[in-house]
Amino acid sequence: MISDVMPTYARTDIAFERGSGPYLYTAEGDCYLDFGSGIAVNSLGHCHPKLVSVLADQASKIWHCSNLYNIPLQEEVARLLVTNSFADTAFFCNSGAEAVEAGLKIVRKYQSTSGHPERYRVVTFNGSFHGRTLTTISAAANEAHKAGFGPMVDGFDLATFGDLQQTRSVITDKTAAILVEPIQGEGGIRPADGAFLAGLRDLCDEFGILLFFDEVQTGIGRTGYLFAHQAAGTDPDVMALAKGIGGGFPVGACLASERAASGMGPGTHGSTFGGNPLGMSVAKAVLEILLERGFLEHCKNMGALLAEGLNKIVMAYPELLAEVRGSGLMIGLKCLIPAGDLVNACRRQKLLTVPAGDNVVRLLPPLIIDKGHIEEALRMISGACQEINK
């Protein structure tokens, strides 16, 4: 008999009752250090006092009024995003998949408005992940996500992540854009080097197509930069955001340059709940905190400290671990044993982590962690490795 909740998740048999900072607590009182952050969502930890305050304050005023009317908080959040990015405009939605879908419409509309309606195809990469809608699983290369859902949505051509020459060979006169994650998250914390991203920018400029970054997981301070691509000094034309921007509240956004969004007028796209006052109040608070002096530098420093400690663990357990990957507080441990074994062992140590592709364990702690939390996590990971070795 099927369960009341559709069984689409292979859940771990734990339920959390409350959270505080980087910790989660069960009803039985067990405490876990959360280095998964709801898969890079709880960017400021659990129950951050400012987020709780602004959400409660907004809840007493107005929750929803639809995008038929002006929503002043949208203007404020958009201004923060535009002022601190390449973009000139922002569309608000509720999730990463919606943000990617919006971007895909933007790049097609741009080409059509520019007199090239035949340019509708998008180059994507092996190892990518862009969401779970029919279009976004079609865009990516994970056959397990596609199984049983065919035929896939047409319009995507696969290239090899990191290979500029092979990517060039995939571009045709029907190509509208290139879609890429600056660091592949679900694919195993695989960073694109700066030369590759700069080369993609050059290819797009050469062929008259748009560069579209999926920063759903990498954005909003995760790598120590507000957006991961800023480390490479390469700007896109379109960018998808979600996860950390809402600090745990469902918020997504698609940013674009004025040129890229030139075809997006009234009626071209919409969202019932996107940009609602509740979500915008939280997103504004998240951005204000991240943009405070020293916050992003703290993320970089904590990321470096975590990576240093993890590299020592890799050296101590060469039969279990291969390498440390990533940037800032988006770290992957490449395993030589099944990654799930390490995830389970860490959980027995009361540390929450996230599995990823390429046999990698993801560490995505809240951005508010300090040296003490990192030392605690490193002790737990070391303990998990000792347990596995026994």
Contacts in CASP RR format, 6 or more apart in sequence:
PFRMAT RR
TARGET T0000
AUTHOR 0000-0000-0000
METHOD contacts of the structure
MODEL  1
MISDVMPTYARTDIAFERGSGPYLYTAEGDCYLDFGSGIAVNSLGHCHPK
LVSVLADQASKIWHCSNLYNIPLQEEVARLLVTNSFADTAFFCNSGAEAV
EAGLKIVRKYQSTSGHPERYRVVTFNGSFHGRTLTTISAAANEAHKAGFG
PMVDGFDLATFGDLQQTRSVITDKTAAILVEPIQGEGGIRPADGAFLAGL
RDLCDEFGILLFFDEVQTGIGRTGYLFAHQAAGTDPDVMALAKGIGGGFP
VGACLASERAASGMGPGTHGSTFGGNPLGMSVAKAVLEILLERGFLEHCK
NMGALLAEGLNKIVMAYPELLAEVRGSGLMIGLKCLIPAGDLVNACRRQK
LLTVPAGDNVVRLLPPLIIDKGHIEEALRMISGACQEINK
12 347 0 8 1.000
14 26 0 8 1.000
14 32 0 8 1.000
14 347 0 8 1.000
15 26 0 8 1.000
15 27 0 8 1.000
16 24 0 8 1.000
16 25 0 8 1.000
16 26 0 8 1.000
16 32 0 8 1.000
17 25 0 8 1.000
17 26 0 8 1.000
17 27 0 8 1.000
17 29 0 8 1.000
18 24 0 8 1.000
18 25 0 8 1.000
18 46 0 8 1.000
18 47 0 8 1.000
19 25 0 8 1.000
19 46 0 8 1.000
19 47 0 8 1.000
20 46 0 8 1.000
20 47 0 8 1.000
21 45 0 8 1.000
21 46 0 8 1.000
21 47 0 8 1.000
21 48 0 8 1.000
21 366 0 8 1.000
21 368 0 8 1.000
22 33 0 8 1.000
22 34 0 8 1.000
22 35 0 8 1.000
22 45 0 8 1.000
22 46 0 8 1.000
22 365 0 8 1.000
22 366 0 8 1.000
22 368 0 8 1.000
22 369 0 8 1.000
22 373 0 8 1.000
23 31 0 8 1.000
23 32 0 8 1.000
23 33 0 8 1.000
23 34 0 8 1.000
23 46 0 8 1.000
24 31 0 8 1.000
24 32 0 8 1.000
24 34 0 8 1.000
24 46 0 8 1.000
24 352 0 8 1.000
25 31 0 8 1.000
25 32 0 8 1.000
26 32 0 8 1.000
30 350 0 8 1.000
31 350 0 8 1.000
32 347 0 8 1.000
32 350 0 8 1.000
32 351 0 8 1.000
32 352 0 8 1.000
33 350 0 8 1.000
33 351 0 8 1.000
33 352 0 8 1.000
33 373 0 8 1.000
33 376 0 8 1.000
33 377 0 8 1.000
33 380 0 8 1.000
34 42 0 8 1.000
34 45 0 8 1.000
34 46 0 8 1.000
34 352 0 8 1.000
34 365 0 8 1.000
34 366 0 8 1.000
35 351 0 8 1.000
35 352 0 8 1.000
35 353 0 8 1.000
35 363 0 8 1.000
35 364 0 8 1.000
35 365 0 8 1.000
35 377 0 8 1.000
36 352 0 8 1.000
36 353 0 8 1.000
36 354 0 8 1.000
36 362 0 8 1.000
36 363 0 8 1.000
36 364 0 8 1.000
36 365 0 8 1.000
37 43 0 8 1.000
37 45 0 8 1.000
37 364 0 8 1.000
37 365 0 8 1.000
37 366 0 8 1.000
38 248 0 8 1.000
38 354 0 8 1.000
38 364 0 8 1.000
39 217 0 8 1.000
39 243 0 8 1.000
39 354 0 8 1.000
39 362 0 8 1.000
39 364 0 8 1.000
40 217 0 8 1.000
40 222 0 8 1.000
40 243 0 8 1.000
40 244 0 8 1.000
40 330 0 8 1.000
40 364 0 8 1.000
41 243 0 8 1.000
41 244 0 8 1.000
41 246 0 8 1.000
41 247 0 8 1.000
41 248 0 8 1.000
42 244 0 8 1.000
42 247 0 8 1.000
42 248 0 8 1.000
42 366 0 8 1.000
43 220 0 8 1.000
43 221 0 8 1.000
43 222 0 8 1.000
43 243 0 8 1.000
43 244 0 8 1.000
43 245 0 8 1.000
43 246 0 8 1.000
43 247 0 8 1.000
43 248 0 8 1.000
43 286 0 8 1.000
43 290 0 8 1.000
43 366 0 8 1.000
43 367 0 8 1.000
44 50 0 8 1.000
44 51 0 8 1.000
44 247 0 8 1.000
44 286 0 8 1.000
44 289 0 8 1.000
44 366 0 8 1.000
44 367 0 8 1.000
44 368 0 8 1.000
45 247 0 8 1.000
45 366 0 8 1.000
45 367 0 8 1.000
45 368 0 8 1.000
46 366 0 8 1.000
48 247 0 8 1.000
48 289 0 8 1.000
48 368 0 8 1.000
50 285 0 8 1.000
50 289 0 8 1.000
51 247 0 8 1.000
51 249 0 8 1.000
51 282 0 8 1.000
51 285 0 8 1.000
51 286 0 8 1.000
54 281 0 8 1.000
54 282 0 8 1.000
54 284 0 8 1.000
54 285 0 8 1.000
55 249 0 8 1.000
55 278 0 8 1.000
55 279 0 8 1.000
55 281 0 8 1.000
55 282 0 8 1.000
57 281 0 8 1.000
58 277 0 8 1.000
58 278 0 8 1.000
58 279 0 8 1.000
58 281 0 8 1.000
59 278 0 8 1.000
61 277 0 8 1.000
62 277 0 8 1.000
63 276 0 8 1.000
63 277 0 8 1.000
63 278 0 8 1.000
64 273 0 8 1.000
64 276 0 8 1.000
64 277 0 8 1.000
64 278 0 8 1.000
65 71 0 8 1.000
65 276 0 8 1.000
65 277 0 8 1.000
66 272 0 8 1.000
67 270 0 8 1.000
67 271 0 8 1.000
67 272 0 8 1.000
67 274 0 8 1.000
67 275 0 8 1.000
71 275 0 8 1.000
71 276 0 8 1.000
71 277 0 8 1.000
71 280 0 8 1.000
73 275 0 8 1.000
73 277 0 8 1.000
73 279 0 8 1.000
73 280 0 8 1.000
73 281 0 8 1.000
73 284 0 8 1.000
74 92 0 8 1.000
74 275 0 8 1.000
74 280 0 8 1.000
76 280 0 8 1.000
76 284 0 8 1.000
77 90 0 8 1.000
77 92 0 8 1.000
77 253 0 8 1.000
77 275 0 8 1.000
77 280 0 8 1.000
77 283 0 8 1.000
77 284 0 8 1.000
77 287 0 8 1.000
78 89 0 8 1.000
78 90 0 8 1.000
78 92 0 8 1.000
80 284 0 8 1.000
80 287 0 8 1.000
80 288 0 8 1.000
80 291 0 8 1.000
81 87 0 8 1.000
81 90 0 8 1.000
81 241 0 8 1.000
81 253 0 8 1.000
81 255 0 8 1.000
81 287 0 8 1.000
82 88 0 8 1.000
82 89 0 8 1.000
82 90 0 8 1.000
82 255 0 8 1.000
84 226 0 8 1.000
84 287 0 8 1.000
84 291 0 8 1.000
85 226 0 8 1.000
85 227 0 8 1.000
85 239 0 8 1.000
85 255 0 8 1.000
86 235 0 8 1.000
86 236 0 8 1.000
86 239 0 8 1.000
86 255 0 8 1.000
86 257 0 8 1.000
87 239 0 8 1.000
87 255 0 8 1.000
87 256 0 8 1.000
87 257 0 8 1.000
88 256 0 8 1.000
88 257 0 8 1.000
88 258 0 8 1.000
88 261 0 8 1.000
89 255 0 8 1.000
89 256 0 8 1.000
89 257 0 8 1.000
89 258 0 8 1.000
89 261 0 8 1.000
90 253 0 8 1.000
90 254 0 8 1.000
90 255 0 8 1.000
90 256 0 8 1.000
91 102 0 8 1.000
91 253 0 8 1.000
91 254 0 8 1.000
91 255 0 8 1.000
91 256 0 8 1.000
91 264 0 8 1.000
91 269 0 8 1.000
91 270 0 8 1.000
91 271 0 8 1.000
92 251 0 8 1.000
92 252 0 8 1.000
92 253 0 8 1.000
92 271 0 8 1.000
92 274 0 8 1.000
92 275 0 8 1.000
92 280 0 8 1.000
93 99 0 8 1.000
93 102 0 8 1.000
93 242 0 8 1.000
93 252 0 8 1.000
93 253 0 8 1.000
93 254 0 8 1.000
93 271 0 8 1.000
93 274 0 8 1.000
93 275 0 8 1.000
94 250 0 8 1.000
94 251 0 8 1.000
94 252 0 8 1.000
94 271 0 8 1.000
94 273 0 8 1.000
94 274 0 8 1.000
95 242 0 8 1.000
95 250 0 8 1.000
95 252 0 8 1.000
96 131 0 8 1.000
96 216 0 8 1.000
96 240 0 8 1.000
96 241 0 8 1.000
96 242 0 8 1.000
96 243 0 8 1.000
96 252 0 8 1.000
97 130 0 8 1.000
97 131 0 8 1.000
97 132 0 8 1.000
97 133 0 8 1.000
97 136 0 8 1.000
98 242 0 8 1.000
98 252 0 8 1.000
98 271 0 8 1.000
99 216 0 8 1.000
99 240 0 8 1.000
99 241 0 8 1.000
99 242 0 8 1.000
99 252 0 8 1.000
99 253 0 8 1.000
99 254 0 8 1.000
100 130 0 8 1.000
100 131 0 8 1.000
100 136 0 8 1.000
100 139 0 8 1.000
100 179 0 8 1.000
100 214 0 8 1.000
100 216 0 8 1.000
100 240 0 8 1.000
100 254 0 8 1.000
101 133 0 8 1.000
101 135 0 8 1.000
101 136 0 8 1.000
102 240 0 8 1.000
102 254 0 8 1.000
102 269 0 8 1.000
103 212 0 8 1.000
103 238 0 8 1.000
103 240 0 8 1.000
103 254 0 8 1.000
103 256 0 8 1.000
104 122 0 8 1.000
104 135 0 8 1.000
104 139 0 8 1.000
104 179 0 8 1.000
104 212 0 8 1.000
105 268 0 8 1.000
105 269 0 8 1.000
106 238 0 8 1.000
106 254 0 8 1.000
106 256 0 8 1.000
106 260 0 8 1.000
106 261 0 8 1.000
106 263 0 8 1.000
106 264 0 8 1.000
107 122 0 8 1.000
107 176 0 8 1.000
107 177 0 8 1.000
107 209 0 8 1.000
107 210 0 8 1.000
107 212 0 8 1.000
107 237 0 8 1.000
107 238 0 8 1.000
107 260 0 8 1.000
108 119 0 8 1.000
108 120 0 8 1.000
108 176 0 8 1.000
109 263 0 8 1.000
109 264 0 8 1.000
109 268 0 8 1.000
110 176 0 8 1.000
110 210 0 8 1.000
110 259 0 8 1.000
110 260 0 8 1.000
110 261 0 8 1.000
110 262 0 8 1.000
110 263 0 8 1.000
111 117 0 8 1.000
111 119 0 8 1.000
111 120 0 8 1.000
111 176 0 8 1.000
111 209 0 8 1.000
112 263 0 8 1.000
113 262 0 8 1.000
113 263 0 8 1.000
114 262 0 8 1.000
116 176 0 8 1.000
118 173 0 8 1.000
118 174 0 8 1.000
119 173 0 8 1.000
119 174 0 8 1.000
119 175 0 8 1.000
119 176 0 8 1.000
119 209 0 8 1.000
120 155 0 8 1.000
120 174 0 8 1.000
120 176 0 8 1.000
121 155 0 8 1.000
121 156 0 8 1.000
121 157 0 8 1.000
121 172 0 8 1.000
121 174 0 8 1.000
121 175 0 8 1.000
121 176 0 8 1.000
122 139 0 8 1.000
122 155 0 8 1.000
122 156 0 8 1.000
122 157 0 8 1.000
122 175 0 8 1.000
122 176 0 8 1.000
122 177 0 8 1.000
122 178 0 8 1.000
122 179 0 8 1.000
122 212 0 8 1.000
123 156 0 8 1.000
123 157 0 8 1.000
123 158 0 8 1.000
123 159 0 8 1.000
123 167 0 8 1.000
123 170 0 8 1.000
123 171 0 8 1.000
123 175 0 8 1.000
123 177 0 8 1.000
123 178 0 8 1.000
123 179 0 8 1.000
124 130 0 8 1.000
124 139 0 8 1.000
124 140 0 8 1.000
124 141 0 8 1.000
124 156 0 8 1.000
124 157 0 8 1.000
124 158 0 8 1.000
124 159 0 8 1.000
124 178 0 8 1.000
124 179 0 8 1.000
124 180 0 8 1.000
125 141 0 8 1.000
125 158 0 8 1.000
125 159 0 8 1.000
125 160 0 8 1.000
125 161 0 8 1.000
125 162 0 8 1.000
125 180 0 8 1.000
125 181 0 8 1.000
125 184 0 8 1.000
126 141 0 8 1.000
126 158 0 8 1.000
126 159 0 8 1.000
126 160 0 8 1.000
126 161 0 8 1.000
127 140 0 8 1.000
127 141 0 8 1.000
127 142 0 8 1.000
127 161 0 8 1.000
127 184 0 8 1.000
127 186 0 8 1.000
127 187 0 8 1.000
127 188 0 8 1.000
127 190 0 8 1.000
127 357 0 8 1.000
128 139 0 8 1.000
128 140 0 8 1.000
128 141 0 8 1.000
128 161 0 8 1.000
128 179 0 8 1.000
128 180 0 8 1.000
128 181 0 8 1.000
128 184 0 8 1.000
128 187 0 8 1.000
128 214 0 8 1.000
129 140 0 8 1.000
129 142 0 8 1.000
129 181 0 8 1.000
129 184 0 8 1.000
129 185 0 8 1.000
129 186 0 8 1.000
129 187 0 8 1.000
130 136 0 8 1.000
130 137 0 8 1.000
130 139 0 8 1.000
130 140 0 8 1.000
130 179 0 8 1.000
130 181 0 8 1.000
130 214 0 8 1.000
130 216 0 8 1.000
130 240 0 8 1.000
131 137 0 8 1.000
131 140 0 8 1.000
132 145 0 8 1.000
134 149 0 8 1.000
134 152 0 8 1.000
134 153 0 8 1.000
135 153 0 8 1.000
137 145 0 8 1.000
137 146 0 8 1.000
137 149 0 8 1.000
137 152 0 8 1.000
138 146 0 8 1.000
138 152 0 8 1.000
138 153 0 8 1.000
138 154 0 8 1.000
138 155 0 8 1.000
138 156 0 8 1.000
139 156 0 8 1.000
139 179 0 8 1.000
141 158 0 8 1.000
142 186 0 8 1.000
146 152 0 8 1.000
157 170 0 8 1.000
157 172 0 8 1.000
157 175 0 8 1.000
158 170 0 8 1.000
159 166 0 8 1.000
159 167 0 8 1.000
159 170 0 8 1.000
160 166 0 8 1.000
160 167 0 8 1.000
161 180 0 8 1.000
161 184 0 8 1.000
161 190 0 8 1.000
161 192 0 8 1.000
162 192 0 8 1.000
162 193 0 8 1.000
162 196 0 8 1.000
164 196 0 8 1.000
164 199 0 8 1.000
164 200 0 8 1.000
164 203 0 8 1.000
167 178 0 8 1.000
167 200 0 8 1.000
167 203 0 8 1.000
168 203 0 8 1.000
171 178 0 8 1.000
171 203 0 8 1.000
171 207 0 8 1.000
171 209 0 8 1.000
175 207 0 8 1.000
175 209 0 8 1.000
176 209 0 8 1.000
176 210 0 8 1.000
177 204 0 8 1.000
177 209 0 8 1.000
177 210 0 8 1.000
177 211 0 8 1.000
177 212 0 8 1.000
177 237 0 8 1.000
177 238 0 8 1.000
178 200 0 8 1.000
178 203 0 8 1.000
178 204 0 8 1.000
178 209 0 8 1.000
178 210 0 8 1.000
178 211 0 8 1.000
178 212 0 8 1.000
179 212 0 8 1.000
179 213 0 8 1.000
179 214 0 8 1.000
180 192 0 8 1.000
180 197 0 8 1.000
180 200 0 8 1.000
180 211 0 8 1.000
180 212 0 8 1.000
180 213 0 8 1.000
180 214 0 8 1.000
181 192 0 8 1.000
181 213 0 8 1.000
181 214 0 8 1.000
181 215 0 8 1.000
181 217 0 8 1.000
181 218 0 8 1.000
182 191 0 8 1.000
182 192 0 8 1.000
182 197 0 8 1.000
182 213 0 8 1.000
182 215 0 8 1.000
182 218 0 8 1.000
182 228 0 8 1.000
182 229 0 8 1.000
182 232 0 8 1.000
183 189 0 8 1.000
183 190 0 8 1.000
183 191 0 8 1.000
183 192 0 8 1.000
183 217 0 8 1.000
183 218 0 8 1.000
183 223 0 8 1.000
183 228 0 8 1.000
183 326 0 8 1.000
183 327 0 8 1.000
183 330 0 8 1.000
184 190 0 8 1.000
184 191 0 8 1.000
184 192 0 8 1.000
185 217 0 8 1.000
185 218 0 8 1.000
185 330 0 8 1.000
185 356 0 8 1.000
185 362 0 8 1.000
186 217 0 8 1.000
186 356 0 8 1.000
186 357 0 8 1.000
187 356 0 8 1.000
187 357 0 8 1.000
187 358 0 8 1.000
187 360 0 8 1.000
188 325 0 8 1.000
188 332 0 8 1.000
188 356 0 8 1.000
188 357 0 8 1.000
188 358 0 8 1.000
188 360 0 8 1.000
188 362 0 8 1.000
189 325 0 8 1.000
189 326 0 8 1.000
189 330 0 8 1.000
189 331 0 8 1.000
189 332 0 8 1.000
189 356 0 8 1.000
189 360 0 8 1.000
189 362 0 8 1.000
190 325 0 8 1.000
190 358 0 8 1.000
191 325 0 8 1.000
191 326 0 8 1.000
191 327 0 8 1.000
192 232 0 8 1.000
193 232 0 8 1.000
194 231 0 8 1.000
194 232 0 8 1.000
194 233 0 8 1.000
194 234 0 8 1.000
197 229 0 8 1.000
197 232 0 8 1.000
197 233 0 8 1.000
197 234 0 8 1.000
198 232 0 8 1.000
198 233 0 8 1.000
198 234 0 8 1.000
199 234 0 8 1.000
200 211 0 8 1.000
200 234 0 8 1.000
201 211 0 8 1.000
201 234 0 8 1.000
201 235 0 8 1.000
201 236 0 8 1.000
203 209 0 8 1.000
204 210 0 8 1.000
204 211 0 8 1.000
204 237 0 8 1.000
210 236 0 8 1.000
210 237 0 8 1.000
210 238 0 8 1.000
210 260 0 8 1.000
211 235 0 8 1.000
211 236 0 8 1.000
211 237 0 8 1.000
211 238 0 8 1.000
212 236 0 8 1.000
212 237 0 8 1.000
212 238 0 8 1.000
212 239 0 8 1.000
212 240 0 8 1.000
213 227 0 8 1.000
213 229 0 8 1.000
213 236 0 8 1.000
213 238 0 8 1.000
213 239 0 8 1.000
213 240 0 8 1.000
214 239 0 8 1.000
214 240 0 8 1.000
215 227 0 8 1.000
215 228 0 8 1.000
215 229 0 8 1.000
215 239 0 8 1.000
215 240 0 8 1.000
215 241 0 8 1.000
216 240 0 8 1.000
216 241 0 8 1.000
216 242 0 8 1.000
216 243 0 8 1.000
217 243 0 8 1.000
217 330 0 8 1.000
218 227 0 8 1.000
218 228 0 8 1.000
218 330 0 8 1.000
219 225 0 8 1.000
219 226 0 8 1.000
219 227 0 8 1.000
219 228 0 8 1.000
219 241 0 8 1.000
219 243 0 8 1.000
219 244 0 8 1.000
219 245 0 8 1.000
220 226 0 8 1.000
220 227 0 8 1.000
220 241 0 8 1.000
220 243 0 8 1.000
220 244 0 8 1.000
220 245 0 8 1.000
220 286 0 8 1.000
220 287 0 8 1.000
220 290 0 8 1.000
221 227 0 8 1.000
221 290 0 8 1.000
221 296 0 8 1.000
221 299 0 8 1.000
221 329 0 8 1.000
221 367 0 8 1.000
222 228 0 8 1.000
222 244 0 8 1.000
222 299 0 8 1.000
222 328 0 8 1.000
222 329 0 8 1.000
222 330 0 8 1.000
222 364 0 8 1.000
222 367 0 8 1.000
223 231 0 8 1.000
223 299 0 8 1.000
223 326 0 8 1.000
223 327 0 8 1.000
223 328 0 8 1.000
223 329 0 8 1.000
223 330 0 8 1.000
224 296 0 8 1.000
224 297 0 8 1.000
224 299 0 8 1.000
224 300 0 8 1.000
224 303 0 8 1.000
224 327 0 8 1.000
224 328 0 8 1.000
224 329 0 8 1.000
225 231 0 8 1.000
225 296 0 8 1.000
226 290 0 8 1.000
226 291 0 8 1.000
226 296 0 8 1.000
227 239 0 8 1.000
228 327 0 8 1.000
228 330 0 8 1.000
229 235 0 8 1.000
229 236 0 8 1.000
229 239 0 8 1.000
231 327 0 8 1.000
237 256 0 8 1.000
237 257 0 8 1.000
237 259 0 8 1.000
237 260 0 8 1.000
238 254 0 8 1.000
238 255 0 8 1.000
238 256 0 8 1.000
238 257 0 8 1.000
238 260 0 8 1.000
239 254 0 8 1.000
239 255 0 8 1.000
239 256 0 8 1.000
240 252 0 8 1.000
240 253 0 8 1.000
240 254 0 8 1.000
241 252 0 8 1.000
241 253 0 8 1.000
241 254 0 8 1.000
241 255 0 8 1.000
242 251 0 8 1.000
242 252 0 8 1.000
242 253 0 8 1.000
244 286 0 8 1.000
245 251 0 8 1.000
245 252 0 8 1.000
245 253 0 8 1.000
245 283 0 8 1.000
245 286 0 8 1.000
245 287 0 8 1.000
246 252 0 8 1.000
246 279 0 8 1.000
246 282 0 8 1.000
246 283 0 8 1.000
246 286 0 8 1.000
247 282 0 8 1.000
247 286 0 8 1.000
248 282 0 8 1.000
249 278 0 8 1.000
249 279 0 8 1.000
249 282 0 8 1.000
249 283 0 8 1.000
250 279 0 8 1.000
251 275 0 8 1.000
251 279 0 8 1.000
251 280 0 8 1.000
251 282 0 8 1.000
251 283 0 8 1.000
252 274 0 8 1.000
253 283 0 8 1.000
256 264 0 8 1.000
289 295 0 8 1.000
290 296 0 8 1.000
290 367 0 8 1.000
295 367 0 8 1.000
298 367 0 8 1.000
299 328 0 8 1.000
299 329 0 8 1.000
299 367 0 8 1.000
300 328 0 8 1.000
302 328 0 8 1.000
302 329 0 8 1.000
302 365 0 8 1.000
302 367 0 8 1.000
302 369 0 8 1.000
302 370 0 8 1.000
302 371 0 8 1.000
302 374 0 8 1.000
303 328 0 8 1.000
303 329 0 8 1.000
303 331 0 8 1.000
304 328 0 8 1.000
305 371 0 8 1.000
305 374 0 8 1.000
306 328 0 8 1.000
306 329 0 8 1.000
306 331 0 8 1.000
306 363 0 8 1.000
306 365 0 8 1.000
306 374 0 8 1.000
306 377 0 8 1.000
306 378 0 8 1.000
307 324 0 8 1.000
307 326 0 8 1.000
307 328 0 8 1.000
307 331 0 8 1.000
309 374 0 8 1.000
309 378 0 8 1.000
310 324 0 8 1.000
310 331 0 8 1.000
310 333 0 8 1.000
310 363 0 8 1.000
310 378 0 8 1.000
310 381 0 8 1.000
311 324 0 8 1.000
313 321 0 8 1.000
313 378 0 8 1.000
313 381 0 8 1.000
313 382 0 8 1.000
313 385 0 8 1.000
314 321 0 8 1.000
314 322 0 8 1.000
314 323 0 8 1.000
314 324 0 8 1.000
314 333 0 8 1.000
316 382 0 8 1.000
316 385 0 8 1.000
317 385 0 8 1.000
317 389 0 8 1.000
319 336 0 8 1.000
319 389 0 8 1.000
320 335 0 8 1.000
320 336 0 8 1.000
320 337 0 8 1.000
320 342 0 8 1.000
320 385 0 8 1.000
320 388 0 8 1.000
320 389 0 8 1.000
321 333 0 8 1.000
321 334 0 8 1.000
321 335 0 8 1.000
321 336 0 8 1.000
321 385 0 8 1.000
322 334 0 8 1.000
322 335 0 8 1.000
322 336 0 8 1.000
323 333 0 8 1.000
323 334 0 8 1.000
324 331 0 8 1.000
324 332 0 8 1.000
324 333 0 8 1.000
324 334 0 8 1.000
325 331 0 8 1.000
325 332 0 8 1.000
325 333 0 8 1.000
325 334 0 8 1.000
325 360 0 8 1.000
326 332 0 8 1.000
329 363 0 8 1.000
329 364 0 8 1.000
329 365 0 8 1.000
329 367 0 8 1.000
329 369 0 8 1.000
330 362 0 8 1.000
330 364 0 8 1.000
331 362 0 8 1.000
331 363 0 8 1.000
331 364 0 8 1.000
332 356 0 8 1.000
332 360 0 8 1.000
332 361 0 8 1.000
332 362 0 8 1.000
332 363 0 8 1.000
333 339 0 8 1.000
333 342 0 8 1.000
333 360 0 8 1.000
333 361 0 8 1.000
333 363 0 8 1.000
333 381 0 8 1.000
334 358 0 8 1.000
334 359 0 8 1.000
334 360 0 8 1.000
335 341 0 8 1.000
335 342 0 8 1.000
335 359 0 8 1.000
335 360 0 8 1.000
335 361 0 8 1.000
337 388 0 8 1.000
338 359 0 8 1.000
339 355 0 8 1.000
339 356 0 8 1.000
339 357 0 8 1.000
339 359 0 8 1.000
339 360 0 8 1.000
339 361 0 8 1.000
340 355 0 8 1.000
340 361 0 8 1.000
341 388 0 8 1.000
342 353 0 8 1.000
342 361 0 8 1.000
342 384 0 8 1.000
342 385 0 8 1.000
342 388 0 8 1.000
343 353 0 8 1.000
343 354 0 8 1.000
343 355 0 8 1.000
343 361 0 8 1.000
345 383 0 8 1.000
345 384 0 8 1.000
345 385 0 8 1.000
345 387 0 8 1.000
345 388 0 8 1.000
346 352 0 8 1.000
346 353 0 8 1.000
346 361 0 8 1.000
346 380 0 8 1.000
346 381 0 8 1.000
346 384 0 8 1.000
347 353 0 8 1.000
348 384 0 8 1.000
348 387 0 8 1.000
349 380 0 8 1.000
349 381 0 8 1.000
349 383 0 8 1.000
349 384 0 8 1.000
349 387 0 8 1.000
350 380 0 8 1.000
351 377 0 8 1.000
351 380 0 8 1.000
351 381 0 8 1.000
351 384 0 8 1.000
353 361 0 8 1.000
353 362 0 8 1.000
353 363 0 8 1.000
354 361 0 8 1.000
354 362 0 8 1.000
354 363 0 8 1.000
354 364 0 8 1.000
355 361 0 8 1.000
355 362 0 8 1.000
356 362 0 8 1.000
363 377 0 8 1.000
365 373 0 8 1.000
365 374 0 8 1.000
365 377 0 8 1.000
END
